[in-house]
């Protein structure tokens, strides 16, 4: 009997966590997305060793996600979206980063000056870019390199008359 993609992901996640020495509760949520895509969200609850499972800036969590993708790629539908969270770490991180971006947007709008956020890992920068992508007043870009890479938030360019012509309105 073949297992469903959801069941296979649950089996693999529990097995990997057990082999890593974590006593964990694992649940999988399946959600339909546009374009016939499916998202599988793996929610992991641990009582001990959360910091080890998550790692610095979520590095171990990203590695676990990559491993689960490799272990289940033959069982999941093509273009399936796989996400993972441990004790709400990702959800809380997303909320924190979005609040940080919102505070920065307010300052950029008030001062009309660009503002660089603190250095962020790629995942956090992507959250900011996605969160502000449709904002009508600001735009974002990543600047810097390596561990010093950060998001710059600035006002969107407004169409103005050509100042070199000397025309003022």
C-alpha positions in Angstrom: 0.0 0.0 0.0 1.4 3.4 -1.0 1.2 6.3 1.4 -0.1 9.7 0.4 2.4 12.6 0.0 1.3 14.0 3.4 1.7 10.7 5.1 5.2 10.2 3.5 6.3 13.6 4.7 5.0 12.8 8.2 6.9 9.5 8.3 10.1 11.0 7.0 10.0 14.0 9.4 9.4 11.8 12.4 12.2 9.4 11.4 14.8 12.1 10.8 13.9 13.8 14.1 14.1 10.5 16.0 17.5 9.7 14.4 18.7 13.2 15.5 17.6 12.4 19.0 14.6 14.7 19.3 11.4 13.7 20.9 9.0 15.6 18.8 5.4 15.9 17.9 5.0 16.4 14.1 1.9 17.4 12.2 1.5 18.1 8.5 -1.0 20.6 7.0 -1.9 20.3 3.4 -3.2 23.4 1.5 -4.2 24.0 -2.1 -2.4 26.9 -3.8 -3.1 28.6 -7.2 -2.0 26.9 -10.4 -2.6 23.4 -9.0 0.2 23.7 -6.5 0.0 22.2 -3.0 1.7 23.4 0.1 2.8 21.0 2.8 3.6 22.6 6.1 5.4 20.6 8.6 4.8 21.8 12.2 7.3 20.4 14.7 6.9 20.7 18.5 9.8 19.9 20.8 10.2 20.4 24.5 14.0 20.2 24.7 16.8 21.3 22.3 14.8 23.8 20.3 17.9 26.0 19.8 19.8 23.0 18.4 17.1 22.1 15.9 16.7 25.7 14.8 20.3 26.7 14.8 21.8 30.2 14.4 19.4 32.4 12.3 17.5 29.2 11.4 20.4 27.5 9.6 19.7 24.1 11.0 16.0 24.4 10.3 16.8 25.3 6.7 19.1 22.2 6.5 16.3 20.0 7.9 13.9 21.4 5.3 16.4 20.7 2.5 16.8 17.1 3.8 13.1 16.5 3.9 12.7 17.9 0.4 15.4 15.4 -0.8 13.8 12.5 1.1 10.3 13.1 -0.2 10.8 14.6 -3.7 9.7 11.4 -5.4 6.5 11.2 -3.3 5.4 14.9 -3.4 3.6 16.3 -6.4 5.6 18.3 -8.9 6.2 21.9 -7.8 4.9 21.2 -4.3 5.8 23.9 -1.7 7.3 22.5 1.5 7.6 24.6 4.6 8.6 23.8 8.1 8.4 25.4 11.6 9.6 24.5 15.1 7.7 25.7 18.1 6.4 28.7 16.0 9.9 30.0 15.4 9.3 30.8 11.8 5.9 32.4 12.4 7.3 34.6 15.1 10.4 35.5 13.1 8.1 36.5 10.1 6.0 38.7 12.4 9.1 40.3 13.9 10.7 41.0 10.5 7.4 42.4 9.1 7.0 44.7 12.2 10.6 45.9 11.7 9.9 46.6 8.0 6.7 48.5 8.9 8.5 50.7 11.4 11.2 51.4 8.7 8.6 52.3 6.1 7.0 54.8 8.5 10.4 56.4 9.0 11.2 56.5 5.3 7.8 58.1 4.5 8.2 60.7 7.3 11.8 61.7 6.5 11.9 61.0 2.7 15.3 59.4 3.3 16.3 55.8 2.4 16.8 53.5 5.4 18.9 50.4 5.6 17.7 47.6 7.9 20.1 45.6 10.0 22.1 42.9 8.2 19.8 39.9 7.5 20.1 36.3 6.2 18.6 35.6 2.8 15.4 34.3 4.2 14.7 37.4 6.2 15.5 39.7 3.3 13.1 37.8 1.1 10.4 38.2 3.8 10.9 42.0 3.7 11.0 42.2 -0.1 7.8 40.1 -0.3 6.1 42.0 2.5 6.7 45.4 0.9 6.5 44.3 -2.8 3.1 45.9 -3.3 3.5 48.9 -1.1 2.5 52.0 -3.0 5.0 54.4 -1.5 8.3 52.5 -1.0 10.5 50.0 -2.8 13.3 47.7 -1.5 16.6 46.5 -2.7 19.3 44.3 -1.2 22.7 46.0 -0.7 26.0 44.9 0.7 27.6 41.5 0.6 28.1 38.5 2.7 27.0 38.7 6.3 26.6 42.5 6.0 23.9 42.2 3.3 20.8 44.2 4.2 17.6 45.6 2.8 17.4 49.3 1.7 14.0 50.8 1.8 13.4 54.0 -0.1 10.5 56.0 -1.5 9.3 55.0 -4.9 10.3 57.4 -7.7 7.5 59.8 -8.5 7.2 61.1 -12.0 8.5 64.7 -11.9 9.1 67.3 -14.6 12.6 67.4 -16.1 14.4 69.7 -13.7 17.1 70.4 -16.3 14.6 72.3 -18.5 14.1 74.8 -15.7 10.3 74.2 -15.7 8.8 74.4 -12.2 5.3 73.7 -11.3 
